[in-house]
């Protein structure tokens, strides 16, 4: 049984974006980019535990929760602010590295904007929410859309790795791990199926 749109999650697409950034900026260390694309989700987890953001448990439905209030970690304004905070940690590595770190964090919002069904606030406690809603408009097609995005970013990463000689022989493995992560998020592998 396929997951319902409200059960959809994006993980691999964020990491694929980090790989594309690494390929574009090969002198930027990989780990800050890959941590940066997931930084908002780390904050989300911390804020939920602290009671600042709220999810509603939905037993029997993957992933087991509904996003009720995620304004402090995932709103447009706060995504930009958290990007600045994250980038400041890497300023000593140079302005270009810090800028790419900001882009990694903010890319999370941009990709979520495509997928989320209008539940991303413009700013904390804002009445205005955005989201193009591929999850709801394209119940299983979102998975193929993200797969294509992962494949394109992965191919770009591998081509640049071979051309630049900067990533050794590990590029295929890294892309394989990101693709495997996407496959595990398949709507047909739903634990509720």
CORZINOR-V871618 format. One record per residue. N is the residue number from 1. SS is DSSP state (hx for helix, st for strand, lp for the rest). OMEGA is omega in radians with two decimals (999 if undefined). D_LAST is the distance of its C-alpha to the last C-alpha in Angstrom with 2 decimals. Layout:
n->(N,N)
ss->(SS,SS)
omega->(OMEGA,OMEGA)
d_last->(D_LAST,D_LAST)
This chain:
n->(1,2,3,4,5,6,7,8,9,10,11,12,13,14,15,16,17,18,19,20,21,22,23,24,25,26,27,28,29,30,31,32,33,34,35,36,37,38,39,40,41,42,43,44,45,46,47,48,49,50,51,52,53,54,55,56,57,58,59,60,61,62,63,64,65,66,67,68,69,70,71,72,73,74,75,76,77,78,79,80,81,82,83,84,85,86,87,88,89,90,91,92,93,94,95,96,97,98,99,100,101,102,103,104,105,106,107,108,109,110,111,112,113,114,115,116,117,118,119,120,121,122,123,124,125,126,127,128,129,130,131,132,133,134,135,136,137,138,139,140,141,142,143,144,145,146,147,148,149,150,151,152,153,154,155,156,157,158,159,160,161,162,163,164,165,166,167,168,169,170,171,172,173,174,175,176,177,178,179,180,181,182,183,184,185,186,187,188,189,190,191,192,193)
ss->(lp,lp,lp,lp,hx,hx,hx,lp,lp,lp,lp,hx,hx,hx,hx,hx,hx,hx,hx,hx,hx,hx,hx,hx,lp,lp,lp,lp,lp,hx,hx,hx,hx,hx,hx,hx,hx,hx,hx,hx,hx,hx,hx,hx,hx,hx,hx,hx,hx,hx,lp,lp,lp,st,st,st,st,lp,lp,lp,lp,lp,lp,lp,st,st,st,st,st,lp,hx,hx,hx,hx,lp,hx,hx,hx,hx,hx,hx,hx,hx,hx,hx,hx,hx,hx,lp,lp,hx,hx,hx,lp,hx,hx,hx,hx,hx,hx,hx,hx,hx,hx,hx,hx,hx,hx,hx,hx,hx,hx,hx,hx,hx,lp,lp,lp,lp,st,st,lp,lp,lp,lp,lp,lp,lp,st,st,lp,lp,lp,hx,hx,hx,hx,lp,lp,lp,hx,hx,hx,hx,hx,hx,hx,hx,hx,hx,hx,hx,hx,hx,hx,hx,hx,hx,hx,hx,hx,hx,hx,hx,lp,lp,lp,lp,lp,lp,hx,hx,hx,hx,hx,hx,hx,hx,hx,hx,hx,hx,hx,hx,lp,lp,hx,hx,hx,lp,lp,lp,lp)
omega->(-3.13,3.05,3.02,-3.09,-3.12,3.10,-3.09,3.10,3.02,3.04,-3.01,-3.14,3.12,-3.14,3.08,3.08,3.09,3.10,3.10,3.09,3.11,3.13,-3.14,-3.11,-3.02,3.12,3.07,3.13,-3.10,-2.99,3.10,3.12,-3.12,3.03,-3.12,-3.12,3.10,-3.04,-3.13,3.11,3.05,3.10,3.11,3.13,3.12,-3.11,3.08,3.12,-3.13,3.14,-3.14,3.07,-3.00,2.98,3.11,3.10,3.10,-3.10,3.13,3.12,3.08,0.05,3.11,3.14,3.06,-3.12,-3.09,-3.14,-3.11,-3.01,-3.08,3.12,-2.96,3.10,3.13,-3.09,-3.08,3.05,3.09,3.13,3.14,3.06,3.09,3.13,-3.14,-3.12,3.13,3.11,-3.08,-3.12,-3.14,3.11,3.11,-3.10,-3.12,3.11,3.13,3.13,3.10,3.08,3.06,-3.13,3.12,3.14,-3.07,3.11,3.11,3.12,-3.10,3.13,3.08,3.11,3.11,-2.98,-3.02,-3.12,3.06,3.12,3.11,-3.12,3.04,3.07,-3.13,3.13,3.11,3.03,-3.11,3.10,-3.11,3.11,-3.13,2.97,3.09,3.12,-3.09,-3.13,-3.02,-2.93,3.02,3.14,3.11,-3.10,3.11,3.08,3.13,3.09,3.11,3.12,3.12,-3.13,3.13,3.12,3.12,3.12,3.10,3.12,-3.11,3.14,3.13,3.13,3.14,-3.11,-3.07,-3.09,-3.03,-3.02,-3.14,3.13,-3.05,-3.06,3.14,3.14,-3.12,3.13,3.09,3.11,3.13,3.08,3.10,3.08,3.13,3.14,3.13,3.11,-3.12,3.09,-3.12,3.08,-3.10,3.07,3.13,-3.04,999)
d_last->(4.34,6.74,7.64,10.41,13.85,14.67,11.97,13.59,15.97,18.93,20.27,21.46,23.39,25.51,26.46,27.19,29.55,31.23,31.83,33.32,35.58,36.67,37.54,39.54,41.28,41.67,44.12,41.61,40.01,36.35,35.18,36.31,34.44,31.13,31.57,32.69,29.62,27.57,30.35,29.07,25.77,27.95,30.06,27.09,26.07,29.72,30.22,27.27,28.65,32.11,31.09,32.23,28.89,26.27,22.55,20.92,18.33,15.20,13.64,10.05,9.47,9.52,12.27,13.51,16.54,18.24,21.32,24.17,27.25,27.39,30.86,32.67,30.46,29.05,31.69,33.86,37.01,35.63,33.86,37.34,38.96,36.59,37.22,40.93,40.54,38.55,41.05,43.96,42.82,43.50,46.69,48.83,47.20,48.54,47.85,45.80,43.40,43.13,42.48,39.66,38.17,38.33,36.70,33.84,33.11,33.61,31.48,28.47,29.35,30.05,26.66,24.90,27.16,25.60,21.98,22.31,22.68,26.18,25.57,27.90,31.29,34.48,35.95,35.25,35.36,35.93,35.16,34.52,31.01,29.91,26.92,26.38,22.73,21.21,17.77,18.42,20.72,18.71,14.96,14.06,17.74,18.06,16.35,19.02,21.67,21.05,20.94,24.29,25.66,24.81,26.35,29.43,30.02,29.51,31.94,34.42,34.25,34.87,37.70,39.39,39.02,40.79,43.40,44.23,43.90,42.63,39.29,40.31,37.94,35.00,33.80,31.60,29.98,29.39,27.81,25.67,24.35,23.56,21.79,19.75,18.84,17.68,15.58,13.75,13.01,11.42,9.15,7.52,7.20,5.23,5.50,3.80,0.00)
